Amino acid sequence: MQADFTLDLRGESCPYPVIYTLDTLEGLEGGKLLKIITDCPASFRNVPEETVKRGYQLADFPIKNGQDILFYVYT
């Protein structure tokens, strides 16, 4: 999947992955695809929940790649 922007949040503990993701999404124009990379285990649930609550759309289910978790979200 080809993202328009990538947000690398590895090393950030919760709640920062959610906060930074929402801030970044608010700054992007509509129709863009944001790739989020995090290694915070709580993000697996928190990032999808909070982005969908605010009207954004997940492009796919979260993907675990070792300790990393990848999300793709449309603005």
Predicted model as a PDB file, atoms N, CA, C, CB and O in Angstrom, pLDDT in the B-factor column:
MODEL        1                                                                  
ATOM      1  N   MET A   1       0.846  -1.169   0.000  1.00 81.00           N  
ATOM      2  CA  MET A   1       0.000   0.000   0.000  1.00 81.00           C  
ATOM      3  C   MET A   1       0.900   1.243   0.000  1.00 81.00           C  
ATOM      4  CB  MET A   1      -0.967  -0.008   1.226  1.00 81.00           C  
ATOM      5  O   MET A   1       1.809   1.350   0.823  1.00 81.00           O  
ATOM      6  N   GLN A   2       0.653   2.154  -0.898  1.00 94.00           N  
ATOM      7  CA  GLN A   2       1.480   3.349  -1.050  1.00 94.00           C  
ATOM      8  C   GLN A   2       0.860   4.518  -0.287  1.00 94.00           C  
ATOM      9  CB  GLN A   2       1.649   3.708  -2.544  1.00 94.00           C  
ATOM     10  O   GLN A   2      -0.192   5.028  -0.672  1.00 94.00           O  
ATOM     11  N   ALA A   3       1.513   4.941   0.792  1.00 97.00           N  
ATOM     12  CA  ALA A   3       1.015   6.043   1.622  1.00 97.00           C  
ATOM     13  C   ALA A   3       1.516   7.383   1.091  1.00 97.00           C  
ATOM     14  CB  ALA A   3       1.451   5.857   3.092  1.00 97.00           C  
ATOM     15  O   ALA A   3       2.598   7.476   0.512  1.00 97.00           O  
ATOM     16  N   ASP A   4       0.707   8.412   1.300  1.00 97.00           N  
ATOM     17  CA  ASP A   4       1.129   9.768   0.945  1.00 97.00           C  
ATOM     18  C   ASP A   4       2.098  10.331   1.979  1.00 97.00           C  
ATOM     19  CB  ASP A   4      -0.088  10.689   0.812  1.00 97.00           C  
ATOM     20  O   ASP A   4       2.997  11.102   1.647  1.00 97.00           O  
ATOM     21  N   PHE A   5       1.903   9.937   3.226  1.00 97.00           N  
ATOM     22  CA  PHE A   5       2.746  10.401   4.327  1.00 97.00           C  
ATOM     23  C   PHE A   5       2.968   9.249   5.303  1.00 97.00           C  
ATOM     24  CB  PHE A   5       2.101  11.624   5.051  1.00 97.00           C  
ATOM     25  O   PHE A   5       2.115   8.372   5.442  1.00 97.00           O  
ATOM     26  N   THR A   6       4.122   9.254   5.981  1.00 98.00           N  
ATOM     27  CA  THR A   6       4.422   8.250   7.003  1.00 98.00           C  
ATOM     28  C   THR A   6       4.730   8.954   8.307  1.00 98.00           C  
ATOM     29  CB  THR A   6       5.609   7.345   6.575  1.00 98.00           C  
ATOM     30  O   THR A   6       5.485   9.925   8.339  1.00 98.00           O  
ATOM     31  N   LEU A   7       4.139   8.458   9.385  1.00 98.00           N  
ATOM     32  CA  LEU A   7       4.354   8.985  10.725  1.00 98.00           C  
ATOM     33  C   LEU A   7       4.994   7.864  11.543  1.00 98.00           C  
ATOM     34  CB  LEU A   7       3.003   9.494  11.382  1.00 98.00           C  
ATOM     35  O   LEU A   7       4.333   6.881  11.876  1.00 98.00           O  
ATOM     36  N   ASP A   8       6.277   8.011  11.866  1.00 98.00           N  
ATOM     37  CA  ASP A   8       7.013   6.986  12.607  1.00 98.00           C  
ATOM     38  C   ASP A   8       7.012   7.357  14.083  1.00 98.00           C  
ATOM     39  CB  ASP A   8       8.474   6.838  12.071  1.00 98.00           C  
ATOM     40  O   ASP A   8       7.684   8.301  14.500  1.00 98.00           O  
ATOM     41  N   LEU A   9       6.247   6.601  14.869  1.00 98.00           N  
ATOM     42  CA  LEU A   9       6.093   6.891  16.295  1.00 98.00           C  
ATOM     43  C   LEU A   9       6.732   5.825  17.181  1.00 98.00           C  
ATOM     44  CB  LEU A   9       4.625   7.022  16.638  1.00 98.00           C  
ATOM     45  O   LEU A   9       6.383   5.702  18.355  1.00 98.00           O  
ATOM     46  N   ARG A  10       7.655   5.062  16.628  1.00 98.00           N  
ATOM     47  CA  ARG A  10       8.335   4.052  17.435  1.00 98.00           C  
ATOM     48  C   ARG A  10       9.073   4.734  18.575  1.00 98.00           C  
ATOM     49  CB  ARG A  10       9.312   3.215  16.572  1.00 98.00           C  
ATOM     50  O   ARG A  10       9.744   5.750  18.389  1.00 98.00           O  
ATOM     51  N   GLY A  11       8.933   4.147  19.766  1.00 97.00           N  
ATOM     52  CA  GLY A  11       9.569   4.713  20.955  1.00 97.00           C  
ATOM     53  C   GLY A  11       8.659   5.640  21.743  1.00 97.00           C  
ATOM     54  O   GLY A  11       8.989   6.010  22.870  1.00 97.00           O  
ATOM     55  N   GLU A  12       7.516   6.024  21.174  1.00 97.00           N  
ATOM     56  CA  GLU A  12       6.559   6.885  21.871  1.00 97.00           C  
ATOM     57  C   GLU A  12       5.557   6.015  22.628  1.00 97.00           C  
ATOM     58  CB  GLU A  12       5.824   7.829  20.871  1.00 97.00           C  
ATOM     59  O   GLU A  12       4.953   5.110  22.053  1.00 97.00           O  
ATOM     60  N   SER A  13       5.387   6.293  23.912  1.00 94.00           N  
ATOM     61  CA  SER A  13       4.424   5.525  24.703  1.00 94.00           C  
ATOM     62  C   SER A  13       3.057   6.199  24.660  1.00 94.00           C  
ATOM     63  CB  SER A  13       4.909   5.378  26.165  1.00 94.00           C  
ATOM     64  O   SER A  13       2.938   7.386  24.358  1.00 94.00           O  
ATOM     65  N   CYS A  14       2.043   5.422  24.967  1.00 91.00           N  
ATOM     66  CA  CYS A  14       0.675   5.941  24.976  1.00 91.00           C  
ATOM     67  C   CYS A  14       0.533   6.992  26.075  1.00 91.00           C  
ATOM     68  CB  CYS A  14      -0.352   4.792  25.182  1.00 91.00           C  
ATOM     69  O   CYS A  14       1.085   6.842  27.165  1.00 91.00           O  
ATOM     70  N   PRO A  15      -0.195   8.031  25.784  1.00 95.00           N  
ATOM     71  CA  PRO A  15      -1.165   8.242  24.703  1.00 95.00           C  
ATOM     72  C   PRO A  15      -0.600   8.965  23.490  1.00 95.00           C  
ATOM     73  CB  PRO A  15      -2.327   9.012  25.223  1.00 95.00           C  
ATOM     74  O   PRO A  15      -1.363   9.341  22.600  1.00 95.00           O  
ATOM     75  N   TYR A  16       0.722   9.175  23.424  1.00 97.00           N  
ATOM     76  CA  TYR A  16       1.293   9.997  22.359  1.00 97.00           C  
ATOM     77  C   TYR A  16       1.053   9.487  20.942  1.00 97.00           C  
ATOM     78  CB  TYR A  16       2.741  10.119  22.576  1.00 97.00           C  
ATOM     79  O   TYR A  16       0.834  10.313  20.055  1.00 97.00           O  
ATOM     80  N   PRO A  17       1.080   8.178  20.667  1.00 97.00           N  
ATOM     81  CA  PRO A  17       0.762   7.768  19.294  1.00 97.00           C  
ATOM     82  C   PRO A  17      -0.623   8.229  18.829  1.00 97.00           C  
ATOM     83  CB  PRO A  17       0.850   6.263  19.183  1.00 97.00           C  
ATOM     84  O   PRO A  17      -0.790   8.627  17.676  1.00 97.00           O  
ATOM     85  N   VAL A  18      -1.598   8.178  19.710  1.00 97.00           N  
ATOM     86  CA  VAL A  18      -2.947   8.639  19.346  1.00 97.00           C  
ATOM     87  C   VAL A  18      -2.939  10.154  19.139  1.00 97.00           C  
ATOM     88  CB  VAL A  18      -3.983   8.247  20.444  1.00 97.00           C  
ATOM     89  O   VAL A  18      -3.480  10.646  18.149  1.00 97.00           O  
ATOM     90  N   ILE A  19      -2.337  10.884  20.051  1.00 97.00           N  
ATOM     91  CA  ILE A  19      -2.314  12.350  19.966  1.00 97.00           C  
ATOM     92  C   ILE A  19      -1.618  12.808  18.689  1.00 97.00           C  
ATOM     93  CB  ILE A  19      -1.608  12.952  21.195  1.00 97.00           C  
ATOM     94  O   ILE A  19      -2.153  13.643  17.960  1.00 97.00           O  
ATOM     95  N   TYR A  20      -0.424  12.269  18.410  1.00 98.00           N  
ATOM     96  CA  TYR A  20       0.323  12.674  17.216  1.00 98.00           C  
ATOM     97  C   TYR A  20      -0.387  12.257  15.931  1.00 98.00           C  
ATOM     98  CB  TYR A  20       1.725  12.078  17.246  1.00 98.00           C  
ATOM     99  O   TYR A  20      -0.351  12.979  14.935  1.00 98.00           O  
ATOM    100  N   THR A  21      -1.033  11.087  15.954  1.00 98.00           N  
ATOM    101  CA  THR A  21      -1.774  10.638  14.777  1.00 98.00           C  
ATOM    102  C   THR A  21      -2.928  11.581  14.472  1.00 98.00           C  
ATOM    103  CB  THR A  21      -2.298   9.213  14.982  1.00 98.00           C  
ATOM    104  O   THR A  21      -3.100  11.998  13.326  1.00 98.00           O  
ATOM    105  N   LEU A  22      -3.715  11.921  15.478  1.00 98.00           N  
ATOM    106  CA  LEU A  22      -4.852  12.814  15.256  1.00 98.00           C  
ATOM    107  C   LEU A  22      -4.394  14.197  14.822  1.00 98.00           C  
ATOM    108  CB  LEU A  22      -5.699  12.922  16.519  1.00 98.00           C  
ATOM    109  O   LEU A  22      -5.010  14.794  13.939  1.00 98.00           O  
ATOM    110  N   ASP A  23      -3.331  14.719  15.416  1.00 97.00           N  
ATOM    111  CA  ASP A  23      -2.797  16.020  15.004  1.00 97.00           C  
ATOM    112  C   ASP A  23      -2.363  15.996  13.542  1.00 97.00           C  
ATOM    113  CB  ASP A  23      -1.615  16.420  15.898  1.00 97.00           C  
ATOM    114  O   ASP A  23      -2.636  16.931  12.789  1.00 97.00           O  
ATOM    115  N   THR A  24      -1.691  14.932  13.152  1.00 97.00           N  
ATOM    116  CA  THR A  24      -1.223  14.823  11.766  1.00 97.00           C  
ATOM    117  C   THR A  24      -2.393  14.708  10.799  1.00 97.00           C  
ATOM    118  CB  THR A  24      -0.293  13.614  11.607  1.00 97.00           C  
ATOM    119  O   THR A  24      -2.403  15.363   9.756  1.00 97.00           O  
ATOM    120  N   LEU A  25      -3.379  13.881  11.135  1.00 97.00           N  
ATOM    121  CA  LEU A  25      -4.550  13.730  10.265  1.00 97.00           C  
ATOM    122  C   LEU A  25      -5.286  15.046  10.080  1.00 97.00           C  
ATOM    123  CB  LEU A  25      -5.500  12.686  10.832  1.00 97.00           C  
ATOM    124  O   LEU A  25      -5.749  15.347   8.980  1.00 97.00           O  
ATOM    125  N   GLU A  26      -5.399  15.828  11.136  1.00 96.00           N  
ATOM    126  CA  GLU A  26      -6.086  17.124  11.033  1.00 96.00           C  
ATOM    127  C   GLU A  26      -5.365  18.068  10.084  1.00 96.00           C  
ATOM    128  CB  GLU A  26      -6.205  17.773  12.410  1.00 96.00           C  
ATOM    129  O   GLU A  26      -6.000  18.926   9.471  1.00 96.00           O  
ATOM    130  N   GLY A  27      -4.059  17.927   9.952  1.00 95.00           N  
ATOM    131  CA  GLY A  27      -3.272  18.804   9.094  1.00 95.00           C  
ATOM    132  C   GLY A  27      -3.207  18.366   7.642  1.00 95.00           C  
ATOM    133  O   GLY A  27      -2.707  19.110   6.798  1.00 95.00           O  
ATOM    134  N   LEU A  28      -3.700  17.180   7.334  1.00 95.00           N  
ATOM    135  CA  LEU A  28      -3.644  16.676   5.962  1.00 95.00           C  
ATOM    136  C   LEU A  28      -4.930  17.008   5.212  1.00 95.00           C  
ATOM    137  CB  LEU A  28      -3.403  15.158   5.955  1.00 95.00           C  
ATOM    138  O   LEU A  28      -6.010  17.062   5.800  1.00 95.00           O  
ATOM    139  N   GLU A  29      -4.800  17.226   3.914  1.00 93.00           N  
ATOM    140  CA  GLU A  29      -5.995  17.456   3.105  1.00 93.00           C  
ATOM    141  C   GLU A  29      -6.720  16.144   2.870  1.00 93.00           C  
ATOM    142  CB  GLU A  29      -5.631  18.118   1.761  1.00 93.00           C  
ATOM    143  O   GLU A  29      -6.123  15.073   2.976  1.00 93.00           O  
ATOM    144  N   GLY A  30      -7.982  16.223   2.556  1.00 93.00           N  
ATOM    145  CA  GLY A  30      -8.812  15.043   2.367  1.00 93.00           C  
ATOM    146  C   GLY A  30      -8.330  14.135   1.249  1.00 93.00           C  
ATOM    147  O   GLY A  30      -7.762  14.596   0.259  1.00 93.00           O  
ATOM    148  N   GLY A  31      -8.562  12.839   1.417  1.00 94.00           N  
ATOM    149  CA  GLY A  31      -8.208  11.871   0.398  1.00 94.00           C  
ATOM    150  C   GLY A  31      -6.787  11.349   0.471  1.00 94.00           C  
ATOM    151  O   GLY A  31      -6.384  10.544  -0.367  1.00 94.00           O  
ATOM    152  N   LYS A  32      -6.024  11.790   1.453  1.00 96.00           N  
ATOM    153  CA  LYS A  32      -4.639  11.334   1.602  1.00 96.00           C  
ATOM    154  C   LYS A  32      -4.589  10.087   2.472  1.00 96.00           C  
ATOM    155  CB  LYS A  32      -3.758  12.448   2.209  1.00 96.00           C  
ATOM    156  O   LYS A  32      -5.464   9.867   3.309  1.00 96.00           O  
ATOM    157  N   LEU A  33      -3.555   9.271   2.269  1.00 98.00           N  
ATOM    158  CA  LEU A  33      -3.364   8.053   3.045  1.00 98.00           C  
ATOM    159  C   LEU A  33      -2.153   8.234   3.960  1.00 98.00           C  
ATOM    160  CB  LEU A  33      -3.178   6.817   2.113  1.00 98.00           C  
ATOM    161  O   LEU A  33      -1.046   8.511   3.499  1.00 98.00           O  
ATOM    162  N   LEU A  34      -2.384   8.072   5.255  1.00 98.00           N  
ATOM    163  CA  LEU A  34      -1.331   8.209   6.255  1.00 98.00           C  
ATOM    164  C   LEU A  34      -0.941   6.828   6.766  1.00 98.00           C  
ATOM    165  CB  LEU A  34      -1.790   9.119   7.424  1.00 98.00           C  
ATOM    166  O   LEU A  34      -1.797   6.037   7.161  1.00 98.00           O  
ATOM    167  N   LYS A  35       0.352   6.548   6.756  1.00 98.00           N  
ATOM    168  CA  LYS A  35       0.890   5.311   7.331  1.00 98.00           C  
ATOM    169  C   LYS A  35       1.452   5.656   8.702  1.00 98.00           C  
ATOM    170  CB  LYS A  35       1.996   4.664   6.403  1.00 98.00           C  
ATOM    171  O   LYS A  35       2.268   6.568   8.835  1.00 98.00           O  
ATOM    172  N   ILE A  36       1.014   4.927   9.716  1.00 98.00           N  
ATOM    173  CA  ILE A  36       1.475   5.148  11.087  1.00 98.00           C  
ATOM    174  C   ILE A  36       2.234   3.905  11.530  1.00 98.00           C  
ATOM    175  CB  ILE A  36       0.276   5.458  12.060  1.00 98.00           C  
ATOM    176  O   ILE A  36       1.745   2.785  11.383  1.00 98.00           O  
ATOM    177  N   ILE A  37       3.426   4.107  12.069  1.00 98.00           N  
ATOM    178  CA  ILE A  37       4.231   3.010  12.604  1.00 98.00           C  
ATOM    179  C   ILE A  37       4.428   3.278  14.089  1.00 98.00           C  
ATOM    180  CB  ILE A  37       5.614   2.876  11.854  1.00 98.00           C  
ATOM    181  O   ILE A  37       4.887   4.354  14.472  1.00 98.00           O  
ATOM    182  N   THR A  38       4.085   2.310  14.920  1.00 98.00           N  
ATOM    183  CA  THR A  38       4.259   2.459  16.358  1.00 98.00           C  
ATOM    184  C   THR A  38       4.684   1.119  16.952  1.00 98.00           C  
ATOM    185  CB  THR A  38       2.954   2.973  17.026  1.00 98.00           C  
ATOM    186  O   THR A  38       4.476   0.068  16.345  1.00 98.00           O  
ATOM    187  N   ASP A  39       5.273   1.161  18.128  1.00 97.00           N  
ATOM    188  CA  ASP A  39       5.625  -0.074  18.825  1.00 97.00           C  
ATOM    189  C   ASP A  39       4.990  -0.126  20.213  1.00 97.00           C  
ATOM    190  CB  ASP A  39       7.146  -0.204  18.938  1.00 97.00           C  
ATOM    191  O   ASP A  39       5.347  -0.975  21.030  1.00 97.00           O  
ATOM    192  N   CYS A  40       4.062   0.769  20.475  1.00 96.00           N  
ATOM    193  CA  CYS A  40       3.339   0.799  21.742  1.00 96.00           C  
ATOM    194  C   CYS A  40       2.171  -0.197  21.656  1.00 96.00           C  
ATOM    195  CB  CYS A  40       2.824   2.254  22.068  1.00 96.00           C  
ATOM    196  O   CYS A  40       1.264  -0.003  20.846  1.00 96.00           O  
ATOM    197  N   PRO A  41       2.180  -1.256  22.474  1.00 95.00           N  
ATOM    198  CA  PRO A  41       1.138  -2.290  22.369  1.00 95.00           C  
ATOM    199  C   PRO A  41      -0.291  -1.758  22.499  1.00 95.00           C  
ATOM    200  CB  PRO A  41       1.363  -3.331  23.423  1.00 95.00           C  
ATOM    201  O   PRO A  41      -1.192  -2.271  21.835  1.00 95.00           O  
ATOM    202  N   ALA A  42      -0.516  -0.759  23.324  1.00 95.00           N  
ATOM    203  CA  ALA A  42      -1.871  -0.220  23.491  1.00 95.00           C  
ATOM    204  C   ALA A  42      -2.376   0.468  22.224  1.00 95.00           C  
ATOM    205  CB  ALA A  42      -1.902   0.763  24.655  1.00 95.00           C  
ATOM    206  O   ALA A  42      -3.583   0.629  22.048  1.00 95.00           O  
ATOM    207  N   SER A  43      -1.468   0.872  21.349  1.00 95.00           N  
ATOM    208  CA  SER A  43      -1.862   1.519  20.096  1.00 95.00           C  
ATOM    209  C   SER A  43      -2.653   0.607  19.193  1.00 95.00           C  
ATOM    210  CB  SER A  43      -0.652   2.010  19.366  1.00 95.00           C  
ATOM    211  O   SER A  43      -3.446   1.076  18.377  1.00 95.00           O  
ATOM    212  N   PHE A  44      -2.449  -0.700  19.326  1.00 94.00           N  
ATOM    213  CA  PHE A  44      -3.148  -1.659  18.476  1.00 94.00           C  
ATOM    214  C   PHE A  44      -4.658  -1.456  18.561  1.00 94.00           C  
ATOM    215  CB  PHE A  44      -2.782  -3.096  18.873  1.00 94.00           C  
ATOM    216  O   PHE A  44      -5.368  -1.637  17.573  1.00 94.00           O  
ATOM    217  N   ARG A  45      -5.140  -1.084  19.727  1.00 94.00           N  
ATOM    218  CA  ARG A  45      -6.570  -0.825  19.910  1.00 94.00           C  
ATOM    219  C   ARG A  45      -6.885   0.664  19.867  1.00 94.00           C  
ATOM    220  CB  ARG A  45      -7.046  -1.413  21.229  1.00 94.00           C  
ATOM    221  O   ARG A  45      -7.876   1.071  19.261  1.00 94.00           O  
ATOM    222  N   ASN A  46      -6.050   1.478  20.507  1.00 95.00           N  
ATOM    223  CA  ASN A  46      -6.353   2.903  20.685  1.00 95.00           C  
ATOM    224  C   ASN A  46      -6.338   3.715  19.393  1.00 95.00           C  
ATOM    225  CB  ASN A  46      -5.378   3.500  21.641  1.00 95.00           C  
ATOM    226  O   ASN A  46      -7.231   4.533  19.172  1.00 95.00           O  
ATOM    227  N   VAL A  47      -5.351   3.505  18.548  1.00 96.00           N  
ATOM    228  CA  VAL A  47      -5.253   4.309  17.326  1.00 96.00           C  
ATOM    229  C   VAL A  47      -6.464   4.067  16.416  1.00 96.00           C  
ATOM    230  CB  VAL A  47      -3.943   3.982  16.570  1.00 96.00           C  
ATOM    231  O   VAL A  47      -7.088   5.036  15.984  1.00 96.00           O  
ATOM    232  N   PRO A  48      -6.821   2.812  16.108  1.00 96.00           N  
ATOM    233  CA  PRO A  48      -8.016   2.622  15.267  1.00 96.00           C  
ATOM    234  C   PRO A  48      -9.299   3.173  15.889  1.00 96.00           C  
ATOM    235  CB  PRO A  48      -8.202   1.156  14.978  1.00 96.00           C  
ATOM    236  O   PRO A  48     -10.105   3.798  15.200  1.00 96.00           O  
ATOM    237  N   GLU A  49      -9.488   2.942  17.185  1.00 96.00           N  
ATOM    238  CA  GLU A  49     -10.703   3.435  17.854  1.00 96.00           C  
ATOM    239  C   GLU A  49     -10.834   4.948  17.739  1.00 96.00           C  
ATOM    240  CB  GLU A  49     -10.698   3.030  19.330  1.00 96.00           C  
ATOM    241  O   GLU A  49     -11.883   5.460  17.348  1.00 96.00           O  
ATOM    242  N   GLU A  50      -9.780   5.648  18.077  1.00 97.00           N  
ATOM    243  CA  GLU A  50      -9.841   7.118  18.105  1.00 97.00           C  
ATOM    244  C   GLU A  50      -9.933   7.724  16.708  1.00 97.00           C  
ATOM    245  CB  GLU A  50      -8.619   7.676  18.820  1.00 97.00           C  
ATOM    246  O   GLU A  50     -10.627   8.724  16.519  1.00 97.00           O  
ATOM    247  N   THR A  51      -9.250   7.143  15.730  1.00 97.00           N  
ATOM    248  CA  THR A  51      -9.329   7.715  14.382  1.00 97.00           C  
ATOM    249  C   THR A  51     -10.719   7.519  13.779  1.00 97.00           C  
ATOM    250  CB  THR A  51      -8.267   7.081  13.469  1.00 97.00           C  
ATOM    251  O   THR A  51     -11.254   8.428  13.145  1.00 97.00           O  
ATOM    252  N   VAL A  52     -11.302   6.344  13.974  1.00 97.00           N  
ATOM    253  CA  VAL A  52     -12.653   6.075  13.441  1.00 97.00           C  
ATOM    254  C   VAL A  52     -13.682   6.958  14.158  1.00 97.00           C  
ATOM    255  CB  VAL A  52     -13.025   4.560  13.607  1.00 97.00           C  
ATOM    256  O   VAL A  52     -14.607   7.470  13.527  1.00 97.00           O  
ATOM    257  N   LYS A  53     -13.523   7.135  15.473  1.00 97.00           N  
ATOM    258  CA  LYS A  53     -14.430   8.009  16.237  1.00 97.00           C  
ATOM    259  C   LYS A  53     -14.468   9.418  15.666  1.00 97.00           C  
ATOM    260  CB  LYS A  53     -14.007   8.063  17.705  1.00 97.00           C  
ATOM    261  O   LYS A  53     -15.499  10.087  15.720  1.00 97.00           O  
ATOM    262  N   ARG A  54     -13.352   9.863  15.124  1.00 97.00           N  
ATOM    263  CA  ARG A  54     -13.260  11.231  14.606  1.00 97.00           C  
ATOM    264  C   ARG A  54     -13.521  11.320  13.105  1.00 97.00           C  
ATOM    265  CB  ARG A  54     -11.897  11.801  14.910  1.00 97.00           C  
ATOM    266  O   ARG A  54     -13.260  12.349  12.482  1.00 97.00           O  
ATOM    267  N   GLY A  55     -14.037  10.237  12.533  1.00 96.00           N  
ATOM    268  CA  GLY A  55     -14.485  10.289  11.148  1.00 96.00           C  
ATOM    269  C   GLY A  55     -13.476   9.871  10.103  1.00 96.00           C  
ATOM    270  O   GLY A  55     -13.757   9.993   8.910  1.00 96.00           O  
ATOM    271  N   TYR A  56     -12.311   9.383  10.499  1.00 97.00           N  
ATOM    272  CA  TYR A  56     -11.330   8.909   9.536  1.00 97.00           C  
ATOM    273  C   TYR A  56     -11.598   7.436   9.237  1.00 97.00           C  
ATOM    274  CB  TYR A  56      -9.884   9.114  10.068  1.00 97.00           C  
ATOM    275  O   TYR A  56     -12.288   6.756   9.996  1.00 97.00           O  
ATOM    276  N   GLN A  57     -11.053   6.957   8.137  1.00 97.00           N  
ATOM    277  CA  GLN A  57     -11.331   5.593   7.706  1.00 97.00           C  
ATOM    278  C   GLN A  57     -10.034   4.788   7.655  1.00 97.00           C  
ATOM    279  CB  GLN A  57     -12.027   5.588   6.327  1.00 97.00           C  
ATOM    280  O   GLN A  57      -9.044   5.212   7.060  1.00 97.00           O  
ATOM    281  N   LEU A  58     -10.063   3.614   8.296  1.00 97.00           N  
ATOM    282  CA  LEU A  58      -8.919   2.708   8.203  1.00 97.00           C  
ATOM    283  C   LEU A  58      -8.898   2.074   6.820  1.00 97.00           C  
ATOM    284  CB  LEU A  58      -8.976   1.615   9.310  1.00 97.00           C  
ATOM    285  O   LEU A  58      -9.930   1.622   6.325  1.00 97.00           O  
ATOM    286  N   ALA A  59      -7.735   2.041   6.204  1.00 96.00           N  
ATOM    287  CA  ALA A  59      -7.610   1.432   4.887  1.00 96.00           C  
ATOM    288  C   ALA A  59      -7.521  -0.081   4.991  1.00 96.00           C  
ATOM    289  CB  ALA A  59      -6.390   1.982   4.161  1.00 96.00           C  
ATOM    290  O   ALA A  59      -7.834  -0.791   4.035  1.00 96.00           O  
ATOM    291  N   ASP A  60      -7.094  -0.579   6.147  1.00 92.00           N  
ATOM    292  CA  ASP A  60      -6.923  -2.010   6.361  1.00 92.00           C  
ATOM    293  C   ASP A  60      -6.859  -2.256   7.863  1.00 92.00           C  
ATOM    294  CB  ASP A  60      -5.639  -2.547   5.643  1.00 92.00           C  
ATOM    295  O   ASP A  60      -6.793  -1.312   8.650  1.00 92.00           O  
ATOM    296  N   PHE A  61      -6.880  -3.508   8.252  1.00 93.00           N  
ATOM    297  CA  PHE A  61      -6.707  -3.847   9.660  1.00 93.00           C  
ATOM    298  C   PHE A  61      -5.281  -3.517  10.078  1.00 93.00           C  
ATOM    299  CB  PHE A  61      -7.026  -5.346   9.919  1.00 93.00           C  
ATOM    300  O   PHE A  61      -4.383  -3.514   9.235  1.00 93.00           O  
ATOM    301  N   PRO A  62      -5.047  -3.237  11.371  1.00 94.00           N  
ATOM    302  CA  PRO A  62      -3.665  -3.019  11.837  1.00 94.00           C  
ATOM    303  C   PRO A  62      -2.808  -4.238  11.507  1.00 94.00           C  
ATOM    304  CB  PRO A  62      -3.633  -2.734  13.370  1.00 94.00           C  
ATOM    305  O   PRO A  62      -3.273  -5.376  11.574  1.00 94.00           O  
ATOM    306  N   ILE A  63      -1.566  -3.986  11.156  1.00 94.00           N  
ATOM    307  CA  ILE A  63      -0.636  -5.042  10.774  1.00 94.00           C  
ATOM    308  C   ILE A  63       0.478  -5.098  11.803  1.00 94.00           C  
ATOM    309  CB  ILE A  63      -0.063  -4.807   9.345  1.00 94.00           C  
ATOM    310  O   ILE A  63       1.120  -4.084  12.077  1.00 94.00           O  
ATOM    311  N   LYS A  64       0.716  -6.270  12.376  1.00 95.00           N  
ATOM    312  CA  LYS A  64       1.837  -6.447  13.291  1.00 95.00           C  
ATOM    313  C   LYS A  64       3.026  -6.975  12.502  1.00 95.00           C  
ATOM    314  CB  LYS A  64       1.469  -7.412  14.459  1.00 95.00           C  
ATOM    315  O   LYS A  64       2.910  -7.939  11.746  1.00 95.00           O  
ATOM    316  N   ASN A  65       4.164  -6.329  12.690  1.00 93.00           N  
ATOM    317  CA  ASN A  65       5.397  -6.710  12.023  1.00 93.00           C  
ATOM    318  C   ASN A  65       6.482  -6.759  13.093  1.00 93.00           C  
ATOM    319  CB  ASN A  65       5.767  -5.710  10.859  1.00 93.00           C  
ATOM    320  O   ASN A  65       7.184  -5.771  13.310  1.00 93.00           O  
ATOM    321  N   GLY A  66       6.625  -7.901  13.760  1.00 95.00           N  
ATOM    322  CA  GLY A  66       7.518  -7.985  14.906  1.00 95.00           C  
ATOM    323  C   GLY A  66       6.924  -7.161  16.030  1.00 95.00           C  
ATOM    324  O   GLY A  66       5.774  -7.375  16.414  1.00 95.00           O  
ATOM    325  N   GLN A  67       7.685  -6.225  16.559  1.00 96.00           N  
ATOM    326  CA  GLN A  67       7.166  -5.336  17.598  1.00 96.00           C  
ATOM    327  C   GLN A  67       6.434  -4.133  17.024  1.00 96.00           C  
ATOM    328  CB  GLN A  67       8.292  -4.865  18.484  1.00 96.00           C  
ATOM    329  O   GLN A  67       5.712  -3.442  17.741  1.00 96.00           O  
ATOM    330  N   ASP A  68       6.617  -3.885  15.748  1.00 97.00           N  
ATOM    331  CA  ASP A  68       5.987  -2.730  15.114  1.00 97.00           C  
ATOM    332  C   ASP A  68       4.535  -3.034  14.750  1.00 97.00           C  
ATOM    333  CB  ASP A  68       6.771  -2.313  13.863  1.00 97.00           C  
ATOM    334  O   ASP A  68       4.183  -4.161  14.401  1.00 97.00           O  
ATOM    335  N   ILE A  69       3.709  -1.997  14.843  1.00 97.00           N  
ATOM    336  CA  ILE A  69       2.317  -2.071  14.431  1.00 97.00           C  
ATOM    337  C   ILE A  69       2.127  -1.000  13.360  1.00 97.00           C  
ATOM    338  CB  ILE A  69       1.326  -1.868  15.653  1.00 97.00           C  
ATOM    339  O   ILE A  69       2.496   0.157  13.560  1.00 97.00           O  
ATOM    340  N   LEU A  70       1.556  -1.389  12.231  1.00 97.00           N  
ATOM    341  CA  LEU A  70       1.336  -0.458  11.129  1.00 97.00           C  
ATOM    342  C   LEU A  70      -0.148  -0.237  10.917  1.00 97.00           C  
ATOM    343  CB  LEU A  70       1.987  -0.975   9.840  1.00 97.00           C  
ATOM    344  O   LEU A  70      -0.951  -1.169  10.937  1.00 97.00           O  
ATOM    345  N   PHE A  71      -0.485   1.022  10.716  1.00 96.00           N  
ATOM    346  CA  PHE A  71      -1.868   1.421  10.430  1.00 96.00           C  
ATOM    347  C   PHE A  71      -1.864   2.262   9.160  1.00 96.00           C  
ATOM    348  CB  PHE A  71      -2.500   2.217  11.633  1.00 96.00           C  
ATOM    349  O   PHE A  71      -0.917   3.000   8.889  1.00 96.00           O  
ATOM    350  N   TYR A  72      -2.924   2.140   8.397  1.00 98.00           N  
ATOM    351  CA  TYR A  72      -3.128   2.995   7.220  1.00 98.00           C  
ATOM    352  C   TYR A  72      -4.481   3.657   7.391  1.00 98.00           C  
ATOM    353  CB  TYR A  72      -3.052   2.174   5.863  1.00 98.00           C  
ATOM    354  O   TYR A  72      -5.503   2.982   7.521  1.00 98.00           O  
ATOM    355  N   VAL A  73      -4.483   4.991   7.392  1.00 98.00           N  
ATOM    356  CA  VAL A  73      -5.705   5.745   7.635  1.00 98.00           C  
ATOM    357  C   VAL A  73      -5.897   6.781   6.542  1.00 98.00           C  
ATOM    358  CB  VAL A  73      -5.666   6.420   9.017  1.00 98.00           C  
ATOM    359  O   VAL A  73      -4.974   7.522   6.205  1.00 98.00           O  
ATOM    360  N   TYR A  74      -7.120   6.828   5.981  1.00 97.00           N  
ATOM    361  CA  TYR A  74      -7.487   7.842   5.002  1.00 97.00           C  
ATOM    362  C   TYR A  74      -8.036   9.079   5.700  1.00 97.00           C  
ATOM    363  CB  TYR A  74      -8.516   7.288   4.009  1.00 97.00           C  
ATOM    364  O   TYR A  74      -8.774   8.976   6.679  1.00 97.00           O  
ATOM    365  N   THR A  75      -7.668  10.249   5.186  1.00 94.00           N  
ATOM    366  CA  THR A  75      -8.209  11.491   5.715  1.00 94.00           C  
ATOM    367  C   THR A  75      -9.537  11.786   5.075  1.00 94.00           C  
ATOM    368  CB  THR A  75      -7.243  12.650   5.494  1.00 94.00           C  
ATOM    369  O   THR A  75     -10.163  12.798   5.388  1.00 94.00           O  
TER     370      THR A  75                                                      
ENDMDL                                                                          
END                                                                             
